[in-house]
């Protein structure tokens, strides 16, 4: 049974702090679960993308239930930033840096719910930023996919293959990727997919309460208590 990483006062448990610092150094893929409103998912995305002067962000959108795509990015980032690459399979649109024309010229028009295509384009974006940065520093690259649900519903086998491939690519550049899956923590698809991820963040929104998050750390067989997001 997993142990709980408890927090005392304003300081995080040392085990959790060490584990999280390691994720940032070696690269990680994080599954974000929980049946929550769109604005809670957006808030979690902003938190996971982070705010740093030098950061490259890739946002992949697949879910038709998303009400505000722009709200996924932190306040210091925008769709037209040269450090932001947007792949929107919902509308068949992409927003990429002006200098990436040579990359996008070889890409197919965007389809919908296509895990293979999404994986290929995210890999192309990662390669572009890795070359632009002359080698990405740990945690400098942030990737977000919102959400996995349409991909899994369309073709679970293809989605799992894409996640394995993409996960290895993200770790290869020491990046951090998060993938939303708005289902309960005990849904069978969570158990099925979890071996492909390094961590899981569970979200919840209780009436008249602020959104909360709880982190699960499989490698150290532990979890945090519920914390405000």
C-alpha positions as semicolon CSV with decimal commas, in nm:
position;residue;x (nm);y (nm);z (nm)
1;X;0,000;0,000;0,000
2;X;0,137;0,342;-0,085
3;X;0,243;0,566;0,198
4;X;0,137;0,929;0,228
5;X;0,387;1,209;0,182
6;X;0,259;1,447;0,445
7;X;0,328;1,818;0,459
8;X;0,404;2,009;0,776
9;X;0,377;2,386;0,797
10;X;0,473;2,550;0,470
11;X;0,747;2,303;0,375
12;X;0,702;2,000;0,151
13;X;0,798;1,651;0,267
14;X;1,167;1,594;0,179
15;X;1,090;1,265;0,000
16;X;0,841;1,438;-0,229
17;X;1,074;1,732;-0,292
18;X;1,362;1,499;-0,385
19;X;1,139;1,284;-0,607
20;X;0,993;1,588;-0,787
21;X;1,338;1,741;-0,837
22;X;1,451;1,416;-0,995
23;X;1,154;1,419;-1,234
24;X;1,259;1,766;-1,349
25;X;1,616;1,655;-1,407
26;X;1,562;1,327;-1,592
27;X;1,238;1,410;-1,774
28;X;0,888;1,289;-1,698
29;X;0,542;1,210;-1,826
30;X;0,251;1,287;-1,592
31;X;-0,107;1,161;-1,619
32;X;-0,368;1,409;-1,492
33;X;-0,698;1,247;-1,392
34;X;-1,025;1,344;-1,227
35;X;-1,374;1,443;-1,343
36;X;-1,341;1,819;-1,308
37;X;-1,474;2,130;-1,487
38;X;-1,276;2,269;-1,779
39;X;-1,144;2,562;-1,577
40;X;-0,984;2,323;-1,326
41;X;-0,802;2,137;-1,602
42;X;-0,687;2,473;-1,741
43;X;-0,557;2,578;-1,399
44;X;-0,364;2,252;-1,367
45;X;-0,212;2,306;-1,712
46;X;-0,093;2,656;-1,624
47;X;0,067;2,516;-1,308
48;X;0,242;2,235;-1,496
49;X;0,363;2,459;-1,780
50;X;0,514;2,693;-1,524
51;X;0,648;3,046;-1,561
52;X;1,013;3,083;-1,656
53;X;1,199;3,327;-1,881
54;X;1,336;3,049;-2,102
55;X;1,077;2,779;-2,165
56;X;0,944;2,607;-2,473
57;X;0,582;2,493;-2,465
58;X;0,388;2,255;-2,688
59;X;0,010;2,232;-2,645
60;X;-0,191;1,961;-2,822
61;X;-0,571;1,991;-2,820
62;X;-0,803;1,704;-2,909
63;X;-1,104;1,731;-2,680
64;X;-1,416;1,904;-2,813
65;X;-1,534;1,976;-2,456
66;X;-1,254;2,233;-2,403
67;X;-1,411;2,576;-2,365
68;X;-1,097;2,790;-2,351
69;X;-0,778;2,672;-2,517
70;X;-0,585;2,991;-2,438
71;X;-0,645;2,945;-2,067
72;X;-0,414;2,640;-2,070
73;X;-0,110;2,863;-2,100
74;X;0,036;3,079;-1,819
75;X;-0,009;3,455;-1,834
76;X;0,341;3,513;-1,972
77;X;0,279;3,289;-2,276
78;X;0,054;3,322;-2,582
79;X;-0,043;3,128;-2,892
80;X;0,168;3,352;-3,117
81;X;0,487;3,334;-2,909
82;X;0,789;3,185;-3,093
83;X;0,839;2,957;-2,792
84;X;0,486;2,814;-2,818
85;X;0,370;2,544;-3,064
86;X;-0,004;2,471;-3,080
87;X;-0,153;2,159;-3,241
88;X;-0,534;2,174;-3,252
89;X;-0,683;1,853;-3,389
90;X;-1,031;1,975;-3,293
91;X;-1,025;2,242;-3,563
92;X;-0,750;2,112;-3,788
93;X;-0,531;2,413;-3,708
94;X;-0,178;2,470;-3,587
95;X;0,008;2,778;-3,461
96;X;0,384;2,748;-3,489
97;X;0,689;2,978;-3,482
98;X;0,752;3,168;-3,808
99;X;1,093;3,004;-3,834
100;X;0,937;2,654;-3,830
101;X;0,803;2,677;-4,185
102;X;1,051;2,420;-4,309
103;X;0,924;2,174;-4,050
104;X;0,552;2,223;-4,106
105;X;0,589;2,205;-4,486
106;X;0,644;1,833;-4,449
107;X;0,352;1,774;-4,213
108;X;0,015;1,638;-4,324
109;X;-0,303;1,841;-4,265
110;X;-0,429;1,778;-3,914
111;X;-0,693;1,510;-3,869
112;X;-0,902;1,446;-3,559
113;X;-0,847;1,188;-3,286
114;X;-0,532;1,063;-3,460
115;X;-0,281;0,951;-3,198
116;X;-0,009;0,861;-3,449
117;X;-0,024;1,197;-3,623
118;X;-0,029;1,385;-3,293
119;X;0,275;1,195;-3,171
120;X;0,464;1,262;-3,496
121;X;0,397;1,636;-3,485
122;X;0,484;1,672;-3,116
123;X;0,811;1,493;-3,190
124;X;0,876;1,735;-3,479
125;X;0,811;2,031;-3,248
126;X;1,042;1,888;-2,983
127;X;1,320;1,838;-3,239
128;X;1,272;2,196;-3,362
129;X;1,303;2,345;-3,014
130;X;1,594;2,119;-2,920
131;X;1,785;2,242;-3,226
132;X;1,682;2,605;-3,167
133;X;1,804;2,589;-2,806
134;X;2,122;2,404;-2,906
135;X;2,022;2,141;-2,654
136;X;1,737;2,182;-2,408
137;X;1,810;2,215;-2,037
138;X;1,623;1,989;-1,791
139;X;1,253;2,084;-1,756
140;X;1,293;2,362;-2,015
141;X;1,054;2,185;-2,254
142;X;0,692;2,147;-2,139
143;X;0,432;1,948;-2,333
144;X;0,060;1,930;-2,264
145;X;-0,203;1,704;-2,426
146;X;-0,569;1,780;-2,357
147;X;-0,701;1,524;-2,363
148;X;-0,623;1,156;-2,410
149;X;-0,989;1,056;-2,396
150;X;-1,074;1,102;-2,769
151;X;-0,752;0,924;-2,869
152;X;-0,817;0,628;-2,641
153;X;-1,180;0,605;-2,754
154;X;-1,079;0,611;-3,122
155;X;-0,798;0,353;-3,104
156;X;-0,660;0,247;-2,768
157;X;-0,377;0,043;-2,914
158;X;-0,258;0,333;-3,131
159;X;-0,287;0,570;-2,834
160;X;-0,077;0,344;-2,613
161;X;0,188;0,307;-2,882
162;X;0,198;0,686;-2,930
163;X;0,233;0,742;-2,556
164;X;0,527;0,501;-2,533
165;X;0,702;0,671;-2,823
166;X;0,629;1,024;-2,708
167;X;0,721;0,943;-2,349
168;X;1,065;0,826;-2,456
169;X;1,115;1,137;-2,670
170;X;1,020;1,370;-2,383
171;X;1,254;1,193;-2,142
172;X;1,528;1,201;-2,407
173;X;1,540;1,581;-2,388
174;X;1,471;1,589;-2,011
175;X;1,135;1,757;-2,072
176;X;0,813;1,738;-1,874
177;X;0,484;1,639;-2,036
178;X;0,135;1,622;-1,886
179;X;-0,163;1,443;-2,032
180;X;-0,521;1,509;-1,922
181;X;-0,770;1,224;-1,888
182;X;-1,088;1,350;-1,722
183;X;-1,207;1,022;-1,574
184;X;-1,227;0,896;-1,212
185;X;-0,909;0,760;-1,059
186;X;-1,059;0,410;-1,037
187;X;-1,154;0,394;-1,407
188;X;-0,999;0,089;-1,572
189;X;-0,831;0,300;-1,840
190;X;-0,624;0,473;-1,570
191;X;-0,492;0,140;-1,446
192;X;-0,423;0,032;-1,803
193;X;-0,229;0,344;-1,898
194;X;-0,050;0,419;-1,571
195;X;0,259;0,202;-1,644
196;X;0,335;0,443;-1,929
197;X;0,370;0,738;-1,689
198;X;0,613;0,847;-1,420
199;X;0,352;1,012;-1,197
200;X;-0,017;1,088;-1,170
201;X;-0,194;1,403;-1,052
202;X;-0,554;1,361;-0,940
203;X;-0,777;1,670;-0,949
204;X;-1,103;1,742;-0,771
205;X;-1,342;2,032;-0,723
206;X;-1,575;2,019;-0,423
207;X;-1,869;2,259;-0,385
208;X;-1,769;2,598;-0,240
209;X;-1,404;2,485;-0,224
210;X;-1,099;2,576;-0,429
211;X;-0,970;2,312;-0,675
212;X;-0,736;2,056;-0,522
213;X;-0,465;1,822;-0,641
214;X;-0,305;1,505;-0,511
215;X;0,017;1,359;-0,651
216;X;0,095;0,989;-0,681
217;X;0,458;0,880;-0,701
218;X;0,474;0,514;-0,814
219;X;0,853;0,488;-0,799
220;X;0,859;0,560;-0,426
221;X;0,514;0,404;-0,367
222;X;0,371;0,717;-0,208
223;X;0,118;0,996;-0,249
224;X;0,065;1,347;-0,118
225;X;-0,240;1,460;0,076
226;X;-0,493;1,680;-0,103
227;X;-0,348;2,027;-0,161
228;X;-0,496;2,345;-0,308
229;X;-0,417;2,373;-0,678
